[in-house]
Amino acid sequence: MKKTILAMAALAACMSTASAQTSVTIYGIVDAGIAHITNDGPTGDRTTVEAGQMQTSRWGFKGTEDLGGGLKARFALEGTLLNDTGAAGVPTGTPATTSLFDREATVGISGNFGSIDIGRQNILGIGSVGLADPMGLAFAANSPNVLFGAMNFGAVYGAYGANGAGNSALRQTNSIKYVSPTLGGVGFGLMRAFGEQAGGIQRGSYQGASLFYNAGPFGAAGAYARMKNNLNTDLLTSWGVGAKYTMARAVIKGTYIRNEVDSTNRTIAVAGVGVDVPVAPALTLTGAVYNTKRYGDQFDQDSQQYHLIGRYALSKRSTVYAAYTRANTSDVVDLASGTAAGFGAGIINLAQGVVAPGSDKANRFTVGVMHMF
């Protein structure tokens, strides 16, 4: 009996130690806003309830296990939450399918050498240049930096990289990513995604690199990406830079991102600048301006977005907000026929989600609440 009791005590001690060395976290963001858009065009005004305005609504699990010697095993599973309808996940791939963990599904190892993660994950530009986004990646569904800078619009970019013709490049499936430790504030990242197709390793592939610096009040980053189409006959390349500077009463941020399709020389570039101003302990005002330009082929388009956002923190986890957006765009119609074409006849709506086809400007007013858990 004494031996049995001792054995059970030893087992309990081991289980307690294992539990102390392993952690699993359930987390998420639930964000919803009411948006009213006034269009100076044929569609008129519209009012909608939209999920994920300040931050994309999401839910997920992440965990680590301490392996000793500074080495840790880790995993992350994260999915989009469309809390305005109750749906989960956004369609990706060819043919498009909805995944439970469409935002991230990785397992990896981290230590003094940095980190290595394998699975579906963000491209390197999101975790580097994206940190300097003028709006802090707010309004992701129609932000120029997300839609065009991050090559996230499948209807525009097509099936490049390892994500098919879904959300083209913002996240890559079948990928492996390495991020170095920082030395003197400097670090770098490397990433490769495999198309997993017969006939060549380059088919449907993604290759990326990033370099970042963060020390004191100043941070800067650059990122580069190359993506092949499924037949390995065309190339989409992208590069971007971003910087932010924290002062006593303001944070200034700016980005410039440019990408080009090799076969047509079509180039889309997004330049943005913004400032966060804490006007009270719980209230922060953000002003941001984006200019999006398409050139290099037979079309020449440009669009501007102007944002003013007020965020009021009710607590560390809950925030209410109000925002105003003004968007202008040069063309959202077929120049030949003069009819609203959206993405037809080679026209790209550079103010997607704000300006409707058939119009050239719009205003959007948004109020909402965001809760993190």
C-alpha positions as CSV (number, residue, x, y, z in Angstrom):
1,M,0.0,0.0,0.0
2,K,2.8,2.4,0.9
3,K,4.5,1.7,-2.5
4,T,1.2,2.4,-4.3
5,I,0.7,5.7,-2.4
6,L,4.3,6.7,-3.2
7,A,3.9,5.8,-6.9
8,M,0.6,7.8,-7.1
9,A,2.2,10.8,-5.4
10,A,5.2,10.7,-7.8
11,L,2.8,10.5,-10.8
12,A,0.8,13.4,-9.5
13,A,4.0,15.4,-9.0
14,C,5.0,14.6,-12.6
15,M,1.6,15.6,-14.0
16,S,1.7,18.9,-12.0
17,T,5.2,19.6,-13.4
18,A,4.0,18.9,-16.9
19,S,1.0,21.1,-16.5
20,A,3.2,24.0,-15.2
21,Q,5.4,23.7,-18.3
22,T,2.6,23.6,-20.8
23,S,0.1,26.4,-21.4
24,V,-2.9,26.6,-23.7
25,T,-4.8,29.9,-24.3
26,I,-8.3,30.4,-25.8
27,Y,-8.6,34.0,-27.1
28,G,-10.5,36.1,-29.5
29,I,-11.8,39.5,-30.7
30,V,-15.5,40.2,-31.3
31,D,-16.0,43.5,-33.1
32,A,-19.2,44.8,-34.7
33,G,-20.1,48.2,-36.1
34,I,-23.1,49.9,-37.8
35,A,-22.0,51.6,-41.0
36,H,-23.9,54.1,-43.1
37,I,-22.5,54.8,-46.6
38,T,-23.6,57.7,-48.8
39,N,-22.8,57.1,-52.5
40,D,-23.0,59.9,-55.0
41,G,-24.1,57.5,-57.7
42,P,-26.9,55.1,-58.8
43,T,-26.8,52.8,-55.8
44,G,-27.8,55.5,-53.3
45,D,-27.3,55.2,-49.5
46,R,-27.0,51.9,-47.5
47,T,-26.8,51.0,-43.9
48,T,-25.2,47.7,-42.8
49,V,-24.0,45.8,-39.7
50,E,-20.3,44.9,-40.3
51,A,-18.1,42.5,-38.3
52,G,-14.4,43.3,-37.7
53,Q,-14.1,47.0,-38.1
54,M,-11.3,48.1,-35.8
55,Q,-9.8,44.6,-35.8
56,T,-10.9,41.5,-37.7
57,S,-13.2,39.4,-35.4
58,R,-11.5,36.1,-34.7
59,W,-11.2,33.2,-32.3
60,G,-8.4,30.8,-31.7
61,F,-6.2,28.5,-29.6
62,K,-2.5,28.8,-28.9
63,G,-0.2,26.9,-26.7
64,T,3.4,26.3,-25.8
65,E,5.4,23.5,-24.1
66,D,8.6,24.3,-22.3
67,L,11.1,21.6,-23.5
68,G,14.0,23.0,-21.4
69,G,17.2,24.8,-22.4
70,G,15.2,27.7,-23.8
71,L,13.5,25.5,-26.3
72,K,9.7,25.5,-26.7
73,A,7.2,23.7,-28.9
74,R,4.2,25.7,-29.9
75,F,1.0,25.7,-32.0
76,A,-1.6,28.2,-33.1
77,L,-5.1,27.7,-34.6
78,E,-7.1,30.9,-35.5
79,G,-10.2,31.4,-37.6
80,T,-12.2,34.4,-38.8
81,L,-15.5,35.1,-37.0
82,L,-18.2,36.8,-39.0
83,N,-20.2,37.8,-36.0
84,D,-22.7,39.9,-38.0
85,T,-24.2,36.6,-39.4
86,G,-22.7,34.0,-37.1
87,A,-20.6,32.4,-39.9
88,A,-17.0,31.4,-39.5
89,G,-14.1,31.5,-41.9
90,V,-13.8,33.1,-45.4
91,P,-13.5,31.2,-48.7
92,T,-10.0,30.5,-49.9
93,G,-8.3,28.3,-52.6
94,T,-9.4,27.0,-56.0
95,P,-12.1,25.9,-55.9
96,A,-13.0,28.1,-53.0
97,T,-13.7,26.4,-49.7
98,T,-14.2,27.7,-46.2
99,S,-11.8,26.5,-43.5
100,L,-12.4,26.5,-39.8
101,F,-8.9,28.0,-39.1
102,D,-8.5,30.1,-42.1
103,R,-6.3,32.7,-40.5
104,E,-3.6,30.4,-39.0
105,A,-3.0,26.8,-38.4
106,T,0.7,26.2,-37.4
107,V,3.0,24.1,-35.3
108,G,6.5,25.0,-34.6
109,I,9.6,25.3,-32.4
110,S,11.1,28.5,-30.8
111,G,14.3,29.1,-28.9
112,N,17.4,31.2,-28.8
113,F,17.8,30.7,-32.6
114,G,14.4,32.3,-33.3
115,S,11.3,30.5,-34.4
116,I,10.2,28.0,-37.1
117,D,6.5,27.5,-37.9
118,I,4.9,25.2,-40.4
119,G,1.3,25.4,-41.8
120,R,-1.0,28.2,-42.9
121,Q,0.2,31.6,-41.8
122,N,0.6,35.3,-42.6
123,I,3.1,36.5,-45.1
124,L,6.1,38.2,-43.7
125,G,4.9,41.7,-44.7
126,I,2.0,41.5,-42.2
127,G,4.2,41.1,-39.2
128,S,6.7,43.7,-40.3
129,V,5.5,46.4,-42.6
130,G,1.9,45.9,-41.5
131,L,2.8,47.0,-38.0
132,A,3.2,50.5,-39.4
133,D,-0.2,50.6,-41.1
134,P,-1.6,54.1,-40.6
135,M,-4.9,52.8,-39.3
136,G,-3.5,49.9,-37.3
137,L,-5.1,47.5,-39.9
138,A,-8.6,48.8,-39.1
139,F,-11.3,48.4,-41.7
140,A,-9.5,45.4,-43.1
141,A,-12.3,44.5,-45.5
142,N,-11.7,47.7,-47.5
143,S,-8.3,49.0,-46.4
144,P,-6.0,49.6,-49.4
145,N,-3.0,48.2,-47.5
146,V,-4.8,44.9,-46.9
147,L,-6.7,44.5,-50.2
148,F,-4.0,45.7,-52.6
149,G,-0.8,46.2,-50.7
150,A,-1.0,42.7,-49.2
151,M,-2.2,41.3,-52.5
152,N,-5.3,40.0,-50.7
153,F,-7.9,40.5,-53.5
154,G,-8.3,37.3,-55.5
155,A,-10.6,39.0,-58.0
156,V,-7.7,41.3,-58.9
157,Y,-4.6,39.2,-58.5
158,G,-5.8,35.7,-59.4
159,A,-4.3,32.4,-58.5
160,Y,-0.7,33.4,-57.5
161,G,1.1,31.7,-54.6
162,A,0.0,28.7,-52.5
163,N,-3.5,30.0,-51.6
164,G,-5.2,29.6,-55.0
165,A,-7.5,32.3,-56.2
166,G,-9.0,32.9,-52.8
167,N,-7.5,35.7,-50.6
168,S,-4.5,35.6,-52.8
169,A,-1.5,36.4,-50.7
170,L,-2.2,37.7,-47.3
171,R,-1.9,34.2,-45.9
172,Q,-0.2,31.2,-47.5
173,T,-1.0,27.5,-47.0
174,N,1.6,24.7,-46.9
175,S,4.3,27.1,-45.8
176,I,7.3,27.2,-43.5
177,K,8.4,30.5,-41.9
178,Y,11.6,31.4,-40.0
179,V,11.9,34.5,-37.9
180,S,15.2,35.4,-36.3
181,P,15.8,36.7,-32.8
182,T,16.5,40.4,-32.6
183,L,20.1,41.7,-32.1
184,G,20.3,45.4,-31.3
185,G,16.7,45.8,-32.4
186,V,17.4,44.2,-35.8
187,G,15.9,40.9,-37.1
188,F,14.8,39.2,-40.3
189,G,12.4,36.6,-41.6
190,L,12.3,34.0,-44.4
191,M,9.3,32.1,-45.7
192,R,8.5,29.6,-48.4
193,A,5.1,28.2,-49.4
194,F,4.7,25.2,-51.7
195,G,2.1,24.9,-54.3
196,E,2.2,21.1,-54.0
197,Q,1.6,20.6,-57.7
198,A,3.2,18.1,-60.1
199,G,5.4,19.5,-62.8
200,G,7.7,21.7,-60.8
201,I,8.4,23.1,-57.3
202,Q,7.8,26.7,-58.4
203,R,4.1,26.1,-59.5
204,G,1.8,28.1,-57.1
205,S,4.7,28.9,-54.8
206,Y,5.5,31.9,-52.5
207,Q,8.9,33.1,-51.4
208,G,9.4,36.0,-49.0
209,A,11.9,37.8,-46.9
210,S,11.7,40.7,-44.4
211,L,14.0,42.9,-42.4
212,F,12.9,44.9,-39.3
213,Y,14.3,47.2,-36.7
214,N,12.6,48.2,-33.5
215,A,14.5,50.1,-30.7
216,G,13.4,52.9,-28.6
217,P,10.8,55.2,-30.2
218,F,11.6,54.2,-33.8
219,G,10.6,51.2,-35.8
220,A,11.1,50.3,-39.5
221,A,10.6,47.3,-41.7
222,G,10.9,46.1,-45.3
223,A,9.5,43.0,-47.0
224,Y,9.7,41.3,-50.4
225,A,7.6,38.6,-51.9
226,R,7.6,36.5,-55.1
227,M,4.6,34.4,-56.1
228,K,4.2,32.1,-59.1
229,N,0.9,31.2,-60.7
230,N,-0.3,27.6,-60.9
231,L,1.3,27.0,-64.3
232,N,4.6,28.7,-63.5
233,T,4.1,31.0,-66.5
234,D,3.7,34.3,-64.6
235,L,5.1,36.0,-61.6
236,L,3.7,38.5,-59.1
237,T,6.3,40.4,-57.1
238,S,5.8,42.8,-54.2
239,W,8.0,44.9,-51.9
240,G,7.0,47.3,-49.2
241,V,8.5,49.5,-46.5
242,G,7.0,51.0,-43.3
243,A,8.1,53.1,-40.4
244,K,6.7,54.5,-37.1
245,Y,7.9,57.0,-34.6
246,T,6.5,57.3,-31.1
247,M,6.6,60.8,-29.5
248,A,5.3,62.0,-26.2
249,R,1.9,63.0,-27.6
250,A,1.6,61.2,-30.9
251,V,2.6,58.2,-32.9
252,I,3.4,58.8,-36.6
253,K,3.2,55.9,-39.1
254,G,3.7,55.5,-42.8
255,T,3.9,52.7,-45.4
256,Y,4.6,52.3,-49.1
257,I,3.8,49.0,-50.9
258,R,4.2,48.2,-54.6
259,N,3.4,45.0,-56.5
260,E,3.6,44.1,-60.2
261,V,2.3,41.3,-62.5
262,D,5.1,40.3,-64.8
263,S,3.1,39.4,-67.9
264,T,1.2,42.7,-68.2
265,N,3.5,45.1,-66.2
266,R,0.3,46.1,-64.3
267,T,1.5,47.8,-61.1
268,I,-0.6,48.7,-58.0
269,A,1.0,50.9,-55.4
270,V,-0.4,52.0,-52.0
271,A,1.1,54.9,-50.0
272,G,-0.3,55.7,-46.6
273,V,0.5,58.0,-43.7
274,G,-1.3,58.4,-40.3
275,V,-1.0,59.7,-36.8
276,D,-2.4,58.4,-33.4
277,V,-3.0,61.1,-30.8
278,P,-3.9,60.2,-27.2
279,V,-6.1,63.2,-26.2
280,A,-7.1,61.6,-22.9
281,P,-6.1,58.5,-20.9
282,A,-8.9,56.5,-22.5
283,L,-9.4,58.3,-25.8
284,T,-7.2,58.1,-28.9
285,L,-7.8,59.9,-32.2
286,T,-6.4,58.5,-35.5
287,G,-6.1,60.3,-38.8
288,A,-4.9,58.5,-41.9
289,V,-4.6,59.1,-45.7
290,Y,-4.1,56.5,-48.4
291,N,-3.4,56.9,-52.1
292,T,-3.8,53.9,-54.3
293,K,-2.5,53.9,-57.9
294,R,-2.7,51.4,-60.8
295,Y,-0.4,51.9,-63.8
296,G,2.0,50.1,-66.2
297,D,-0.6,48.6,-68.5
298,Q,-3.3,50.2,-70.7
299,F,-5.2,51.6,-67.6
300,D,-4.2,54.5,-65.3
301,Q,-6.3,54.7,-62.1
302,D,-6.0,56.3,-58.7
303,S,-8.0,56.5,-55.5
304,Q,-7.8,58.3,-52.2
305,Q,-9.1,57.4,-48.8
306,Y,-9.3,59.8,-45.8
307,H,-10.0,58.4,-42.3
308,L,-10.7,59.9,-38.9
309,I,-11.2,57.4,-36.0
310,G,-11.9,57.9,-32.4
311,R,-11.4,55.0,-30.0
312,Y,-12.5,55.1,-26.3
313,A,-11.3,52.3,-24.0
314,L,-13.9,51.3,-21.5
315,S,-11.4,48.8,-20.1
316,K,-8.3,47.0,-21.2
317,R,-10.5,44.6,-23.2
318,S,-13.5,46.6,-24.4
319,T,-13.5,49.7,-26.7
320,V,-16.2,51.8,-28.4
321,Y,-15.3,53.7,-31.5
322,A,-16.6,56.1,-34.1
323,A,-15.1,56.7,-37.6
324,Y,-15.6,58.8,-40.7
325,T,-14.2,57.8,-44.1
326,R,-14.1,59.7,-47.4
327,A,-13.2,57.8,-50.5
328,N,-12.6,59.1,-54.1
329,T,-11.7,57.0,-57.1
330,S,-11.0,57.8,-60.7
331,D,-12.8,54.9,-62.4
332,V,-15.3,52.3,-61.4
333,V,-17.0,52.2,-64.8
334,D,-16.2,50.7,-68.2
335,L,-14.6,53.5,-70.2
336,A,-15.7,52.1,-73.5
337,S,-19.4,51.6,-72.8
338,G,-19.8,54.1,-69.9
339,T,-21.7,51.4,-67.9
340,A,-21.0,50.3,-64.4
341,A,-18.6,47.3,-64.7
342,G,-17.0,46.8,-61.3
343,F,-14.2,44.4,-62.2
344,G,-15.2,44.1,-65.8
345,A,-13.4,45.4,-68.9
346,G,-10.1,45.6,-67.0
347,I,-11.3,48.2,-64.5
348,I,-10.3,47.7,-60.9
349,N,-12.4,49.3,-58.1
350,L,-9.6,50.8,-56.0
351,A,-12.1,52.0,-53.4
352,Q,-13.7,48.6,-53.0
353,G,-16.3,48.3,-50.2
354,V,-16.8,52.1,-50.0
355,V,-17.4,53.4,-53.5
356,A,-19.9,51.4,-55.5
357,P,-19.6,50.8,-59.3
358,G,-21.1,53.7,-61.2
359,S,-19.9,56.3,-58.7
360,D,-16.6,58.0,-58.0
361,K,-16.9,59.1,-54.3
362,A,-18.6,58.1,-51.1
363,N,-18.7,58.9,-47.4
364,R,-18.9,56.2,-44.6
365,F,-19.9,56.8,-41.0
366,T,-19.3,53.9,-38.5
367,V,-19.9,53.4,-34.8
368,G,-19.2,50.1,-33.0
369,V,-17.8,48.2,-30.1
370,M,-14.9,45.8,-29.8
371,H,-14.3,43.2,-27.0
372,M,-11.2,41.1,-26.6
373,F,-11.1,37.9,-24.6
